[in-house]
Amino acid sequence: MRQLDNADGTFQQNLQAIQEYKNNVKSGIRTTVTNLEKFLNEPANDSLFGGSNGKSRTQAGLDLNSLIVEFRALLAPNAQDDFSFILTEL
């Protein structure tokens, strides 16, 4: 019985370490997405992405915006917790 308890304790520690790693990766992705959004909306990048001063977005701007929206949905608090899907999108 003690072996089973030890194995369970080790399993729980490993599971906690995986959860912490997952949370750190998701936090890093959130930061990156926020930085991408700031970069997209920066007036100095208007020639690349459009979108400021009432101009329509260029295709690059539309594509980057779509990526940002998709990641925001995947990282939302109520989103399905499918970490493997997020990693495949990277």
C-alpha positions, -999 to 999 in steps of 0.1 A, spaced: 0 0 0 29 23 7 42 19 -28 9 29 -42 8 60 -20 43 69 -31 35 64 -67 3 85 -63 23 113 -46 49 113 -74 21 113 -100 5 143 -83 38 162 -81 44 155 -118 9 166 -127 13 198 -108 47 205 -126 30 199 -159 1 223 -150 26 250 -139 46 245 -172 13 248 -192 3 279 -174 37 295 -180 36 287 -217 0 301 -220 11 332 -201 40 337 -226 17 332 -255 -8 358 -241 21 383 -237 32 376 -273 -4 380 -286 -7 413 -268 26 425 -282 15 415 -317 -17 434 -313 2 465 -302 25 461 -332 -4 457 -355 -22 488 -342 10 510 -341 5 539 -365 42 536 -375 33 502 -390 4 516 -411 23 510 -443 26 473 -435 -8 467 -420 -31 497 -427 -59 503 -403 -51 537 -388 -68 569 -397 -98 551 -412 -77 532 -438 -86 496 -445 -63 469 -434 -38 454 -459 -39 416 -464 -10 413 -440 -30 433 -414 -61 412 -419 -40 380 -416 -23 391 -385 -55 403 -370 -71 369 -377 -43 352 -360 -46 374 -329 -84 368 -327 -79 331 -330 -53 330 -302 -74 352 -280 -103 328 -284 -81 298 -276 -66 315 -245 -99 329 -232 -108 317 -196 -139 299 -208 -121 282 -238 -118 245 -241 -86 235 -223 -69 219 -253 -32 228 -248 -21 206 -276 -42 225 -301 -26 258 -290 8 244 -296 0 231 -330 -11 266 -340 24 279 -332 
